[in-house]
Amino acid sequence: MQSALRDLLSDWSLFLGWLLLMVPSLVWVLRDLTSSNAHLAPMMKWVWGLTTLYSGIVGLLVYRFAGRRQIADNSDARKGLRSVAHCYSGCGLGEFVGVVLAVGLLALGNFATAIITFLFAYLFGFLLTVGPMLQAGSDDKRKVIQDAFRSETASIFVMELVAISVDLWLGGRSGMHDALFWNSMVISLSLGLLAAWPVNVWLVKRGIKGGMADPRETDPHAQHHAHC
């Protein structure tokens, strides 16, 4: 099975097909964010743009289900999806940086690649949570960091465990010049996003996360304080 999947993912036409779906998906999201949902906080606009950039049509569907003011209700499923998308926007960037550094520049083995990728993903995801809270002027910086660690660790761990495992299982020792490298990354990122969704729903139900602001009620002039 693994060999058959790798053969399939070694075709550049598959990655081209993904790009042909990702670009119009991203254009649609960006247009919607500037027209029908211009009221959303700037941070969330970046979140939805990056989520669609990483996951193409999957990101578009996530945005339509949970991120727009046109949603029918603000269920825990939608709150959890906004939370995981917020984390995903930072972790996805960190994972990309980690993989490119470990594979593209240092040519490391799978174990070292997994460690470096996880560290970068956790760092980027954590900073995306802590950064806006500190920028908003929170007085108790220690509490902000503790709360972020408590709310983000489980989500990031599950997301990266799935994403990195799938990426290494499919991509193996492929390099950045191989279609297999890019196709494996695209698939693994989206699977990590989906795997962490139920974790975030659980965190929302337990009150550990707030689920981000309800897009139907977002005040465009309010500071963005919610945990991801």
C-alpha positions, 0 to 999 in steps of 0.5 A: 500500500505504501509503495502504491501511494508513493508511486501515485504521489510521485506524479507532478500532475497531482500537485499541479491539480492541487494547485489548480484547486487551491488558487481559486479557493484562496481567491474566493476566501480573500474576496469574501474576507474583504467584502462579505466578512470585512468585519473579522479581526485582522488575525482571523483574516490571516488565519483563514488565508493561511489555512486555505493556502496550506489546505486548498479546498479543505481550507475553503470548506472549513472557512465556510463552515465555521469562519463567516458571519453567514454561519447558521449557529455557533456550535461547539463543532464550529468553535473547535474548527475555528480554534484548530484553524488558528493553531494550524495557521501557525503550526503549518508555517512552522512545519514547513520551515522545519521540514525545509530546514531539515530535509532541504538544507541539512539532509537529515534522517527521519528521526531528526526531521521529525524532532526539528519539524515538531519544535518549529511547529510548536514554536510558531503555533505557540507564538501565534497564541501568545503574541496577540495576547501580549500585544493587547497589553495583558499585565500578567505575562506569566499567566498568559504563557501558562494559559497558552501552554495549557490550551495549545499543547494537546492540540498541537501535539495531536496535529503534529503527531499525525502530520509529521508521521504521515509526511514521513511515512509517505515522503520518506527520503524524498527531496524538495525537487521531488513531487512526492515531497510536496504532495506528501506535505499537502496531504499530511498538513490537512490530515493534521488539521482534521485530526486535531479538530475533535481535540479542540471541540473537547477543549472548548466543551471543557472551557479550556478554549473559547473557540475564538470570537463568533464571526456573527458578532465580531466587533471590528474595533475590538481587540482580539483576546480570545485563546485559539 
